[in-house]
Amino acid sequence: MIRLDASSSDFAEAFTTLVNARREADEDVARNVTHIIKRVRDEGDVAVKDLTRLFDKHDLDATGWKIDRADCLAAWEGLSPELRAALELAAERIAAYHAKQRPADTDAIDAQGIRLGARWRPVDSAGVYVPGGRAAYPSSVLMNALPARAAGVGRLIMVTPTPNGEVNPLVLAAAHLAGVDEIWRIGGAQAIAALAHGTERIAPVDVVTGPGNAWVAEAKRQLYGVVGIDMVAGPSEIVVVADAANDPEWIAADLLSQAEHDPTSQSILFTDDTAFAQDVAEAVDRQIAELATAETARASWDANGAIVIVPSLADAVPLIDRLAPEHLELACDDAEALFAQVRHAGSVFLGRHTPEAIGDYVAGPNHVLPTGRRARFASGLSVLDFMKRTSFLGMDASGLAAIGPAAIALANAEGLPAHARSVSIRLKDQ
């Protein structure tokens, strides 16, 4: 775990190293993903079957390519009442939050009498990827499928790896609740390639969303343009800004909530109190020993964890913006004041009683968020990822006369005479 002090002479260099640390796919992953995509594009189902046997250790012809919707219903009905109620609460809140994101069409007449507007429509089909390797995430089903439903997507399919042919019933139950149309028992880069290019069995989709490992992220990056994607997401990360008025055990738990995801996850604490920083570090060490995910959390904390001492919490803001973290907790008295200054973060959690983990499940905002400093230019998954905007305009002769000469001048300046003529020919006929 890295300890940095903003008052140290070498802080600027050390913090820059922290900001620039790479925790994502290397060249070998990129090269292997390129090979997988080519195989799926050229060989279709044969490649998907071979790669599933190689990576997930089961034969799709034996275990079944698709998971029946009846199996999803059975999984839903088999849940305990407590867990069913929890999923229903999460789905209700996620659906309500995302329903408000659907944009309105615009249609107006300007001062020259020209009609201008934009029309929003959903994509025809979308594929959501749900991880199934290191852990199974029913929350990811809801976070990806419900925005697509809010957008009005017609065909919604899900792909999820099933190592050794085993599928998590919670994932199936969430798929039932979200109304997923098709579920395919495939994962990894080969699943993303199948969604993008299509195979004999799997019809291609227009957009692919959802988190995954480095191979999945790289496949999405390489296939962008063939298919739309939400983002290229890397390892999870959290930044916590906390003062000494917090219980160090709470803050330690928040840091570990991301560290337990993966050895490449990153957890960073900013505080203005050295003694509190030490208390949190000790609490992290105590709590790791109690976790079923201790091995992963320890590897993550030791390799990528950091505690940064700053003169005041306000001094952390420009450092946070350089990190542009996926998750940002502001556990302090002046959370709103700090929030007003933050420019780059995927999602922000305000106050001492708003742990990031609540946002992973039941709060409502999406938990599929930009990582690896991409919050500088990207946003979390939303209804807009499943929609596209078509602009339109219409004018009569007077409208064309009002703005046409300027278009002719610009077309001629760019050396495009046919552009100019398509306007001038109409003006001459008036």
RORO-202740 format. One record per residue (C-alpha): x, y, z; residue number from 0; residue in three letters. Coordinates in Angstrom, 3 decimals, decimal comma. Layout:
N
[[X Y Z] NUM 'ALA'],
...
***
This chain:
430
[[0,000 0,000 0,000] 0 'MET'],
[[1,311 3,418 -1,004] 1 'ILE'],
[[1,484 6,254 1,522] 2 'ARG'],
[[1,845 9,776 0,140] 3 'LEU'],
[[2,039 13,130 1,873] 4 'ASP'],
[[1,270 16,259 -0,118] 5 'ALA'],
[[3,819 18,179 1,965] 6 'SER'],
[[6,704 15,941 0,880] 7 'SER'],
[[9,193 17,264 -1,655] 8 'SER'],
[[8,717 14,269 -3,932] 9 'ASP'],
[[4,905 14,254 -3,760] 10 'PHE'],
[[4,277 15,617 -7,259] 11 'ALA'],
[[6,371 12,913 -8,892] 12 'GLU'],
[[4,970 10,143 -6,678] 13 'ALA'],
[[1,360 11,178 -7,285] 14 'PHE'],
[[1,937 11,360 -11,031] 15 'THR'],
[[3,188 7,770 -10,870] 16 'THR'],
[[-0,006 6,793 -9,047] 17 'LEU'],
[[-2,186 8,554 -11,640] 18 'VAL'],
[[-0,392 6,938 -14,564] 19 'ASN'],
[[-0,258 3,403 -13,169] 20 'ALA'],
[[-1,590 0,943 -15,730] 21 'ARG'],
[[-3,839 -1,836 -14,476] 22 'ARG'],
[[-5,448 -2,845 -17,746] 23 'GLU'],
[[-4,909 -5,165 -20,712] 24 'ALA'],
[[-1,425 -5,666 -22,103] 25 'ASP'],
[[-0,327 -6,267 -25,669] 26 'GLU'],
[[-0,669 -10,032 -25,337] 27 'ASP'],
[[-4,356 -9,707 -24,436] 28 'VAL'],
[[-4,951 -7,399 -27,397] 29 'ALA'],
[[-3,238 -9,791 -29,780] 30 'ARG'],
[[-5,139 -12,826 -28,501] 31 'ASN'],
[[-8,469 -10,990 -28,650] 32 'VAL'],
[[-7,793 -10,010 -32,250] 33 'THR'],
[[-7,320 -13,701 -33,069] 34 'HIS'],
[[-10,542 -14,660 -31,255] 35 'ILE'],
[[-12,577 -12,010 -33,054] 36 'ILE'],
[[-11,267 -13,143 -36,434] 37 'LYS'],
[[-12,120 -16,764 -35,656] 38 'ARG'],
[[-15,680 -15,940 -34,608] 39 'VAL'],
[[-16,184 -13,682 -37,619] 40 'ARG'],
[[-14,907 -16,323 -40,035] 41 'ASP'],
[[-16,066 -19,557 -38,397] 42 'GLU'],
[[-19,187 -18,526 -36,461] 43 'GLY'],
[[-20,666 -21,170 -34,173] 44 'ASP'],
[[-17,732 -23,540 -34,656] 45 'VAL'],
[[-15,338 -20,989 -33,179] 46 'ALA'],
[[-17,695 -20,087 -30,327] 47 'VAL'],
[[-18,080 -23,758 -29,428] 48 'LYS'],
[[-14,331 -24,438 -29,535] 49 'ASP'],
[[-13,462 -21,356 -27,494] 50 'LEU'],
[[-16,133 -22,132 -24,906] 51 'THR'],
[[-14,723 -25,628 -24,516] 52 'ARG'],
[[-11,235 -24,136 -24,129] 53 'LEU'],
[[-12,022 -21,378 -21,647] 54 'PHE'],
[[-15,192 -22,473 -19,837] 55 'ASP'],
[[-14,586 -26,248 -19,940] 56 'LYS'],
[[-17,920 -27,410 -21,289] 57 'HIS'],
[[-19,457 -28,470 -24,603] 58 'ASP'],
[[-22,254 -26,174 -25,726] 59 'LEU'],
[[-23,894 -28,967 -27,691] 60 'ASP'],
[[-24,164 -30,970 -24,467] 61 'ALA'],
[[-24,980 -28,237 -21,938] 62 'THR'],
[[-27,091 -26,206 -24,333] 63 'GLY'],
[[-26,375 -22,967 -26,172] 64 'TRP'],
[[-29,379 -21,114 -24,831] 65 'LYS'],
[[-30,911 -20,975 -21,383] 66 'ILE'],
[[-34,686 -21,333 -21,512] 67 'ASP'],
[[-36,854 -18,568 -20,134] 68 'ARG'],
[[-38,652 -21,282 -18,174] 69 'ALA'],
[[-35,394 -21,898 -16,315] 70 'ASP'],
[[-35,259 -18,200 -15,458] 71 'CYS'],
[[-38,799 -18,311 -14,110] 72 'LEU'],
[[-37,955 -21,392 -12,050] 73 'ALA'],
[[-34,893 -19,633 -10,643] 74 'ALA'],
[[-37,028 -16,626 -9,738] 75 'TRP'],
[[-39,653 -18,762 -8,044] 76 'GLU'],
[[-36,926 -20,618 -6,153] 77 'GLY'],
[[-35,545 -17,516 -4,455] 78 'LEU'],
[[-36,104 -16,883 -0,795] 79 'SER'],
[[-38,747 -14,205 -0,112] 80 'PRO'],
[[-36,039 -11,917 1,311] 81 'GLU'],
[[-33,829 -12,133 -1,772] 82 'LEU'],
[[-36,770 -11,781 -4,145] 83 'ARG'],
[[-37,877 -8,642 -2,321] 84 'ALA'],
[[-34,333 -7,249 -2,497] 85 'ALA'],
[[-34,158 -7,768 -6,255] 86 'LEU'],
[[-37,610 -6,275 -6,727] 87 'GLU'],
[[-36,625 -3,194 -4,725] 88 'LEU'],
[[-33,446 -2,809 -6,773] 89 'ALA'],
[[-35,300 -3,252 -10,057] 90 'ALA'],
[[-37,994 -0,752 -9,076] 91 'GLU'],
[[-35,477 1,929 -8,132] 92 'ARG'],
[[-33,210 1,339 -11,144] 93 'ILE'],
[[-36,149 1,400 -13,554] 94 'ALA'],
[[-37,557 4,589 -12,013] 95 'ALA'],
[[-34,217 6,391 -12,143] 96 'TYR'],
[[-33,553 5,472 -15,757] 97 'HIS'],
[[-37,088 6,190 -16,967] 98 'ALA'],
[[-36,394 9,857 -16,224] 99 'LYS'],
[[-33,370 9,807 -18,550] 100 'GLN'],
[[-35,355 9,209 -21,714] 101 'ARG'],
[[-34,900 12,356 -23,823] 102 'PRO'],
[[-37,728 14,286 -25,421] 103 'ALA'],
[[-37,989 14,924 -29,155] 104 'ASP'],
[[-37,648 18,539 -30,258] 105 'THR'],
[[-39,467 20,311 -33,108] 106 'ASP'],
[[-39,481 24,106 -33,553] 107 'ALA'],
[[-39,680 26,878 -36,135] 108 'ILE'],
[[-36,925 29,499 -35,949] 109 'ASP'],
[[-36,998 33,192 -36,832] 110 'ALA'],
[[-36,396 32,481 -40,558] 111 'GLN'],
[[-39,345 30,107 -40,675] 112 'GLY'],
[[-37,110 27,018 -40,839] 113 'ILE'],
[[-38,202 23,873 -39,051] 114 'ARG'],
[[-35,484 22,260 -36,946] 115 'LEU'],
[[-35,622 19,338 -34,575] 116 'GLY'],
[[-34,403 15,985 -33,385] 117 'ALA'],
[[-36,082 12,628 -32,970] 118 'ARG'],
[[-34,899 9,971 -30,527] 119 'TRP'],
[[-35,381 6,278 -31,224] 120 'ARG'],
[[-34,090 3,109 -29,526] 121 'PRO'],
[[-31,737 0,714 -31,234] 122 'VAL'],
[[-33,448 -2,389 -32,592] 123 'ASP'],
[[-31,440 -4,854 -30,514] 124 'SER'],
[[-28,976 -4,833 -27,658] 125 'ALA'],
[[-26,735 -7,393 -26,027] 126 'GLY'],
[[-25,725 -7,222 -22,385] 127 'VAL'],
[[-22,692 -8,999 -21,007] 128 'TYR'],
[[-22,941 -10,357 -17,470] 129 'VAL'],
[[-19,719 -11,666 -15,872] 130 'PRO'],
[[-19,762 -15,202 -14,639] 131 'GLY'],
[[-16,156 -16,114 -14,014] 132 'GLY'],
[[-14,742 -14,720 -10,759] 133 'ARG'],
[[-18,245 -13,972 -9,448] 134 'ALA'],
[[-21,852 -13,822 -10,603] 135 'ALA'],
[[-23,614 -10,474 -10,542] 136 'TYR'],
[[-27,422 -10,350 -10,743] 137 'PRO'],
[[-27,065 -6,611 -10,115] 138 'SER'],
[[-25,272 -6,291 -13,468] 139 'SER'],
[[-28,258 -7,873 -15,201] 140 'VAL'],
[[-30,575 -5,213 -13,786] 141 'LEU'],
[[-28,158 -2,331 -14,370] 142 'MET'],
[[-27,765 -3,208 -18,057] 143 'ASN'],
[[-31,153 -4,627 -19,004] 144 'ALA'],
[[-33,446 -2,102 -17,325] 145 'LEU'],
[[-31,993 0,994 -19,070] 146 'PRO'],
[[-32,386 -0,864 -22,374] 147 'ALA'],
[[-36,001 -1,572 -21,530] 148 'ARG'],
[[-36,536 2,064 -20,537] 149 'ALA'],
[[-35,140 3,091 -23,913] 150 'ALA'],
[[-37,619 0,817 -25,708] 151 'GLY'],
[[-35,168 -1,695 -27,202] 152 'VAL'],
[[-37,089 -4,349 -29,105] 153 'GLY'],
[[-34,776 -7,355 -28,750] 154 'ARG'],
[[-32,702 -7,720 -25,596] 155 'LEU'],
[[-30,281 -10,612 -25,293] 156 'ILE'],
[[-27,814 -11,567 -22,607] 157 'MET'],
[[-24,570 -13,501 -22,753] 158 'VAL'],
[[-22,949 -14,919 -19,660] 159 'THR'],
[[-20,129 -17,441 -19,239] 160 'PRO'],
[[-20,992 -20,640 -17,400] 161 'THR'],
[[-17,724 -22,255 -16,239] 162 'PRO'],
[[-18,028 -26,022 -16,324] 163 'ASN'],
[[-21,573 -25,530 -17,578] 164 'GLY'],
[[-22,817 -24,141 -14,264] 165 'GLU'],
[[-24,981 -21,024 -14,172] 166 'VAL'],
[[-25,803 -18,915 -11,142] 167 'ASN'],
[[-29,562 -19,046 -10,425] 168 'PRO'],
[[-29,479 -15,439 -9,166] 169 'LEU'],
[[-28,413 -14,283 -12,629] 170 'VAL'],
[[-31,283 -16,209 -14,199] 171 'LEU'],
[[-33,744 -14,808 -11,671] 172 'ALA'],
[[-32,588 -11,256 -12,417] 173 'ALA'],
[[-32,921 -11,923 -16,147] 174 'ALA'],
[[-36,515 -13,006 -15,584] 175 'HIS'],
[[-37,257 -9,884 -13,561] 176 'LEU'],
[[-35,690 -7,627 -16,208] 177 'ALA'],
[[-37,520 -9,281 -19,096] 178 'GLY'],
[[-34,485 -10,471 -21,068] 179 'VAL'],
[[-35,560 -12,106 -24,339] 180 'ASP'],
[[-32,636 -14,482 -24,996] 181 'GLU'],
[[-29,820 -15,828 -22,820] 182 'ILE'],
[[-26,767 -17,454 -24,378] 183 'TRP'],
[[-24,386 -19,595 -22,370] 184 'ARG'],
[[-21,219 -17,974 -23,712] 185 'ILE'],
[[-18,714 -15,456 -22,412] 186 'GLY'],
[[-15,353 -13,836 -22,958] 187 'GLY'],
[[-14,149 -12,106 -26,095] 188 'ALA'],
[[-15,884 -14,753 -28,203] 189 'GLN'],
[[-19,269 -13,687 -26,816] 190 'ALA'],
[[-18,655 -10,032 -27,693] 191 'ILE'],
[[-17,556 -11,053 -31,183] 192 'ALA'],
[[-20,671 -13,203 -31,622] 193 'ALA'],
[[-22,902 -10,308 -30,589] 194 'LEU'],
[[-21,142 -7,942 -32,975] 195 'ALA'],
[[-20,783 -10,138 -36,067] 196 'HIS'],
[[-23,513 -12,691 -35,461] 197 'GLY'],
[[-23,210 -16,439 -35,990] 198 'THR'],
[[-25,442 -19,118 -37,447] 199 'GLU'],
[[-27,363 -19,277 -34,177] 200 'ARG'],
[[-26,947 -15,786 -32,742] 201 'ILE'],
[[-28,317 -12,785 -34,624] 202 'ALA'],
[[-26,089 -9,701 -34,317] 203 'PRO'],
[[-27,063 -6,739 -32,146] 204 'VAL'],
[[-26,647 -2,986 -32,513] 205 'ASP'],
[[-25,191 -2,202 -29,082] 206 'VAL'],
[[-23,201 -4,225 -26,541] 207 'VAL'],
[[-22,968 -3,149 -22,912] 208 'THR'],
[[-21,827 -4,553 -19,607] 209 'GLY'],
[[-18,690 -5,112 -17,537] 210 'PRO'],
[[-16,187 -7,899 -17,981] 211 'GLY'],
[[-12,556 -8,880 -17,641] 212 'ASN'],
[[-9,644 -7,515 -19,657] 213 'ALA'],
[[-10,479 -9,789 -22,607] 214 'TRP'],
[[-14,076 -8,581 -22,730] 215 'VAL'],
[[-13,030 -4,940 -22,468] 216 'ALA'],
[[-10,471 -5,356 -25,242] 217 'GLU'],
[[-12,999 -7,102 -27,486] 218 'ALA'],
[[-15,410 -4,203 -27,049] 219 'LYS'],
[[-12,650 -1,738 -27,872] 220 'ARG'],
[[-11,671 -3,578 -31,047] 221 'GLN'],
[[-15,258 -4,096 -32,199] 222 'LEU'],
[[-16,456 -0,543 -31,654] 223 'TYR'],
[[-17,718 0,616 -35,036] 224 'GLY'],
[[-18,953 -2,836 -35,985] 225 'VAL'],
[[-21,249 -2,504 -32,994] 226 'VAL'],
[[-21,975 0,266 -30,520] 227 'GLY'],
[[-20,573 -0,081 -27,010] 228 'ILE'],
[[-21,170 1,623 -23,689] 229 'ASP'],
[[-17,493 2,049 -22,768] 230 'MET'],
[[-14,192 0,229 -22,399] 231 'VAL'],
[[-14,198 -0,485 -18,679] 232 'ALA'],
[[-11,146 -1,554 -16,728] 233 'GLY'],
[[-10,551 -2,624 -13,126] 234 'PRO'],
[[-12,790 -1,167 -10,415] 235 'SER'],
[[-11,650 1,838 -8,402] 236 'GLU'],
[[-12,769 3,979 -5,488] 237 'ILE'],
[[-11,544 7,233 -4,006] 238 'VAL'],
[[-12,700 8,101 -0,496] 239 'VAL'],
[[-12,306 11,589 0,957] 240 'VAL'],
[[-12,721 11,402 4,728] 241 'ALA'],
[[-12,002 13,508 7,794] 242 'ASP'],
[[-11,223 12,281 11,288] 243 'ALA'],
[[-14,863 12,554 12,375] 244 'ALA'],
[[-15,499 9,247 10,562] 245 'ASN'],
[[-15,301 5,827 12,127] 246 'ASP'],
[[-12,113 4,349 10,614] 247 'PRO'],
[[-13,811 0,950 10,457] 248 'GLU'],
[[-16,472 2,387 8,118] 249 'TRP'],
[[-13,903 3,903 5,794] 250 'ILE'],
[[-11,816 0,724 5,770] 251 'ALA'],
[[-14,897 -1,254 4,762] 252 'ALA'],
[[-15,568 1,199 1,936] 253 'ASP'],
[[-12,033 0,848 0,601] 254 'LEU'],
[[-12,270 -2,940 0,710] 255 'LEU'],
[[-15,638 -2,923 -1,070] 256 'SER'],
[[-13,709 -2,334 -4,281] 257 'GLN'],
[[-10,480 -4,137 -3,381] 258 'ALA'],
[[-12,349 -7,437 -3,119] 259 'GLU'],
[[-13,482 -7,242 -6,750] 260 'HIS'],
[[-10,161 -8,086 -8,356] 261 'ASP'],
[[-6,408 -7,975 -7,629] 262 'PRO'],
[[-6,163 -5,081 -10,102] 263 'THR'],
[[-8,819 -2,957 -8,361] 264 'SER'],
[[-7,705 0,321 -6,793] 265 'GLN'],
[[-8,727 1,917 -3,475] 266 'SER'],
[[-7,447 5,356 -2,451] 267 'ILE'],
[[-8,079 7,393 0,696] 268 'LEU'],
[[-7,568 11,164 0,932] 269 'PHE'],
[[-7,571 12,589 4,445] 270 'THR'],
[[-6,227 15,624 6,276] 271 'ASP'],
[[-5,453 13,716 9,483] 272 'ASP'],
[[-2,338 11,533 9,813] 273 'THR'],
[[-3,558 9,676 12,889] 274 'ALA'],
[[-6,869 8,882 11,208] 275 'PHE'],
[[-4,998 7,603 8,153] 276 'ALA'],
[[-3,078 5,187 10,359] 277 'GLN'],
[[-6,289 4,051 12,052] 278 'ASP'],
[[-7,861 3,312 8,665] 279 'VAL'],
[[-4,790 1,402 7,488] 280 'ALA'],
[[-4,893 -0,764 10,596] 281 'GLU'],
[[-8,630 -1,305 10,210] 282 'ALA'],
[[-8,114 -2,425 6,605] 283 'VAL'],
[[-5,603 -5,022 7,726] 284 'ASP'],
[[-7,956 -6,317 10,431] 285 'ARG'],
[[-10,956 -6,507 8,131] 286 'GLN'],
[[-9,133 -8,225 5,289] 287 'ILE'],
[[-8,476 -11,183 7,561] 288 'ALA'],
[[-12,225 -11,554 8,127] 289 'GLU'],
[[-13,234 -11,564 4,453] 290 'LEU'],
[[-14,055 -14,620 2,396] 291 'ALA'],
[[-12,452 -12,603 -0,419] 292 'THR'],
[[-9,298 -11,980 1,636] 293 'ALA'],
[[-6,825 -13,233 -0,968] 294 'GLU'],
[[-8,161 -10,934 -3,684] 295 'THR'],
[[-8,603 -7,952 -1,357] 296 'ALA'],
[[-5,096 -8,313 0,044] 297 'ARG'],
[[-3,524 -8,496 -3,402] 298 'ALA'],
[[-5,457 -5,430 -4,523] 299 'SER'],
[[-4,709 -3,355 -1,417] 300 'TRP'],
[[-1,025 -4,242 -1,346] 301 'ASP'],
[[-0,491 -3,548 -5,047] 302 'ALA'],
[[-2,874 -0,679 -5,747] 303 'ASN'],
[[-4,096 0,774 -2,458] 304 'GLY'],
[[-3,007 4,247 -1,411] 305 'ALA'],
[[-3,460 6,711 1,436] 306 'ILE'],
[[-2,793 10,363 0,638] 307 'VAL'],
[[-2,386 13,002 3,350] 308 'ILE'],
[[-3,439 16,500 2,244] 309 'VAL'],
[[-3,308 19,825 4,165] 310 'PRO'],
[[-7,093 20,166 3,851] 311 'SER'],
[[-9,808 18,167 2,133] 312 'LEU'],
[[-10,258 20,978 -0,377] 313 'ALA'],
[[-6,666 20,357 -1,460] 314 'ASP'],
[[-7,734 16,864 -2,532] 315 'ALA'],
[[-10,092 18,140 -5,237] 316 'VAL'],
[[-7,509 18,866 -7,996] 317 'PRO'],
[[-5,868 15,522 -7,217] 318 'LEU'],
[[-9,226 13,764 -7,522] 319 'ILE'],
[[-9,821 15,400 -10,886] 320 'ASP'],
[[-6,493 14,050 -12,117] 321 'ARG'],
[[-7,529 10,544 -11,072] 322 'LEU'],
[[-11,095 10,973 -12,464] 323 'ALA'],
[[-12,212 7,976 -10,398] 324 'PRO'],
[[-14,995 5,553 -11,142] 325 'GLU'],
[[-16,447 5,991 -7,631] 326 'HIS'],
[[-15,925 8,960 -5,322] 327 'LEU'],
[[-17,067 9,024 -1,704] 328 'GLU'],
[[-17,141 12,366 0,107] 329 'LEU'],
[[-17,454 11,294 3,738] 330 'ALA'],
[[-17,098 14,643 5,439] 331 'CYS'],
[[-19,075 17,576 6,838] 332 'ASP'],
[[-18,599 19,743 3,743] 333 'ASP'],
[[-19,478 17,081 1,171] 334 'ALA'],
[[-21,703 19,407 -0,870] 335 'GLU'],
[[-19,029 22,109 -1,034] 336 'ALA'],
[[-16,444 19,617 -2,249] 337 'LEU'],
[[-18,889 18,067 -4,707] 338 'PHE'],
[[-19,467 21,469 -6,264] 339 'ALA'],
[[-15,758 21,684 -7,062] 340 'GLN'],
[[-15,246 18,152 -8,450] 341 'VAL'],
[[-15,192 18,037 -12,240] 342 'ARG'],
[[-14,323 14,418 -13,044] 343 'HIS'],
[[-15,887 11,348 -11,402] 344 'ALA'],
[[-18,092 8,519 -12,599] 345 'GLY'],
[[-20,463 8,587 -9,634] 346 'SER'],
[[-20,302 10,527 -6,362] 347 'VAL'],
[[-21,559 9,406 -2,952] 348 'PHE'],
[[-22,338 12,250 -0,575] 349 'LEU'],
[[-22,007 12,101 3,195] 350 'GLY'],
[[-20,960 9,625 5,843] 351 'ARG'],
[[-24,029 7,407 5,420] 352 'HIS'],
[[-23,757 6,904 1,655] 353 'THR'],
[[-21,365 3,996 1,057] 354 'PRO'],
[[-20,470 3,235 -2,546] 355 'GLU'],
[[-21,800 -0,299 -2,133] 356 'ALA'],
[[-25,367 1,008 -1,878] 357 'ILE'],
[[-24,958 2,332 -5,406] 358 'GLY'],
[[-23,930 -1,093 -6,653] 359 'ASP'],
[[-27,328 -2,528 -5,845] 360 'TYR'],
[[-30,393 -0,544 -4,873] 361 'VAL'],
[[-29,877 3,228 -5,048] 362 'ALA'],
[[-30,974 3,683 -8,670] 363 'GLY'],
[[-28,084 5,303 -10,608] 364 'PRO'],
[[-26,165 2,917 -12,817] 365 'ASN'],
[[-23,138 1,085 -11,490] 366 'HIS'],
[[-21,584 0,561 -14,939] 367 'VAL'],
[[-19,157 3,480 -14,832] 368 'LEU'],
[[-16,035 4,765 -16,610] 369 'PRO'],
[[-12,724 3,601 -15,146] 370 'THR'],
[[-9,068 4,270 -15,857] 371 'GLY'],
[[-9,473 8,090 -15,799] 372 'ARG'],
[[-12,150 7,940 -18,520] 373 'ARG'],
[[-14,555 9,925 -16,350] 374 'ALA'],
[[-12,719 12,924 -17,819] 375 'ARG'],
[[-14,739 12,405 -21,006] 376 'PHE'],
[[-17,234 9,589 -20,417] 377 'ALA'],
[[-20,329 8,936 -18,322] 378 'SER'],
[[-21,936 5,924 -16,713] 379 'GLY'],
[[-24,331 3,652 -18,564] 380 'LEU'],
[[-27,699 5,265 -19,240] 381 'SER'],
[[-30,778 5,074 -21,416] 382 'VAL'],
[[-28,902 7,164 -23,998] 383 'LEU'],
[[-26,518 4,256 -24,657] 384 'ASP'],
[[-29,479 2,374 -26,145] 385 'PHE'],
[[-30,831 5,263 -28,217] 386 'MET'],
[[-29,751 7,405 -31,151] 387 'LYS'],
[[-30,761 10,869 -32,218] 388 'ARG'],
[[-31,831 11,766 -35,743] 389 'THR'],
[[-31,846 15,461 -36,568] 390 'SER'],
[[-34,245 16,881 -39,152] 391 'PHE'],
[[-35,021 20,162 -40,838] 392 'LEU'],
[[-37,481 21,498 -43,340] 393 'GLY'],
[[-37,882 24,838 -45,113] 394 'MET'],
[[-39,899 26,560 -47,789] 395 'ASP'],
[[-38,645 28,907 -50,496] 396 'ALA'],
[[-38,427 31,889 -48,167] 397 'SER'],
[[-36,396 29,942 -45,638] 398 'GLY'],
[[-33,963 28,792 -48,315] 399 'LEU'],
[[-33,643 32,365 -49,578] 400 'ALA'],
[[-32,801 33,543 -46,074] 401 'ALA'],
[[-29,843 31,227 -45,431] 402 'ILE'],
[[-29,020 29,739 -48,843] 403 'GLY'],
[[-26,570 32,446 -50,006] 404 'PRO'],
[[-24,366 31,835 -46,961] 405 'ALA'],
[[-24,306 28,113 -47,763] 406 'ALA'],
[[-23,287 28,895 -51,363] 407 'ILE'],
[[-20,447 31,108 -50,164] 408 'ALA'],
[[-19,111 28,462 -47,798] 409 'LEU'],
[[-19,410 25,655 -50,369] 410 'ALA'],
[[-17,457 27,684 -52,928] 411 'ASN'],
[[-14,822 28,535 -50,314] 412 'ALA'],
[[-14,363 24,820 -49,647] 413 'GLU'],
[[-14,034 24,050 -53,352] 414 'GLY'],
[[-17,271 22,049 -53,587] 415 'LEU'],
[[-19,182 23,515 -56,551] 416 'PRO'],
[[-21,856 20,793 -56,643] 417 'ALA'],
[[-22,781 21,652 -53,077] 418 'HIS'],
[[-23,128 25,299 -54,054] 419 'ALA'],
[[-25,159 24,463 -57,175] 420 'ARG'],
[[-27,660 22,293 -55,269] 421 'SER'],
[[-28,591 25,447 -53,367] 422 'VAL'],
[[-28,192 28,106 -56,057] 423 'SER'],
[[-30,241 26,174 -58,619] 424 'ILE'],
[[-33,238 26,432 -56,322] 425 'ARG'],
[[-32,707 30,122 -55,644] 426 'LEU'],
[[-32,510 30,896 -59,385] 427 'LYS'],
[[-35,834 29,192 -59,968] 428 'ASP'],
[[-37,644 31,372 -57,464] 429 'GLN'],
***
